[in-house]
Amino acid sequence: MKQLPRFSIGVGDRFAHQAKAQLAACIQAKNAGIEVVPVWNKSNREHNIIGSDPSQTRKAADAAVKELGWNAPFYLDADHINLSTVERFLAPCDFFTLDVAEMIGKPADAADVKAFVGRHPELIGKVAIPGITEPFHTDEAFVTAVANKFLAAVQDAGRIYRFLVEKKGDGNFVPEVSMDETDSPQTPVELLIILAAIADEKIPIQTIAPKFTGRFNKGVDYVGDVAQFAREFREDIAAIAFAVQKYGLPVNLKLSVHSGSDKFSIYKSIHDAVTGSGAGVHLKTAGTTWLEEIIGLAEAGGNGLEIAKEVYREAYGHREELCAPYATVIDIDPAKLPTPEAVDSWTSEQFVSALRHDQSNPAYNPSLRQLLHVGFKVAAKMGDRYLKALESNEESVARNVTTNLFDRHIRPVFLG
Ligand SMILES: [Zn+2]
């Protein structure tokens, strides 16, 4: 039975070259007294952009685990898949993020909605959840509206889950349901209603990724009301604990924070909420490691710095097309982007200062960082030339990848 431990970190590795450096961060956590297990995640979208295959991620992860002697669990996440994209993930993956965002808002069968509401009188009226001070007040119209919005999506997750059971066997993978890539955040009471529907559908989910309040842009800090986030995060944890007990969902069910890298201003809230409640958390990161590759190359100087500048030049030239698939999760101010000619004259230190996510550095440039975040397609097009540069500058790249994951992510979220 695959059972995800209390603390886990999603580590995306665009070019399947950093598994060892990422695992080294989990080893540092272990040495500091806390187990944080790695989950190598890569979405179908990233595989398509790069032209890679999930079996390459599996190979890299297995090799790293063997070489560094990691003997705790580790997983491979088929991130944001659905029935039409899951096929090539089946063999290499043992963690599946069932993406049902597209179905949210599509009306479910009216009879199914009615049956759901009839089955759950406990969700109507005064809903008191231990750990949440004020009870929620709902009525039948509200629960019906929530069911109308989410039931079809949950039924879709059920179809994907049953397909996976058929292919992989019951208990041989960790199921997650993700609803983060949608328009509006889900409130704690909506989350509870969704969990009731997931339990009805008999999906033993171990993680759920709601859309939280505020903006989770790629590669940069959280934008939003931190106090409100903290309150909702605590209430989501309470709603999950209540649903586990009430509906018999897996006891290790926990929140999954997608686009979780670099959200420095909410890490303390997450840490305090999980330590205060005993809950677990999965922090999903991905592109932050790709950015550390570029930082490591730039810092190494020589041909590494040249490659970093070339990636910027190309990304700058193709920014509309690169940004399009990420339009809802980036905020680039074009006026703040230096010209490639200006960047060409930069030293290693200037390049690294602009890119590294150090908000105390006046030279840090979030627009440049976000542009490079979506610029991995440029490196993919360089092919072997980029991979060779990673290999010949491995020390500098690995040092930056490990430091970023441990010092800026694992430490504040899991160690506090
Ligand atoms: Zn996501």
Residues whose N, C-alpha, C, O or C-beta is under 5 A from the ligand:
A	BS01	ZN	D180 H258
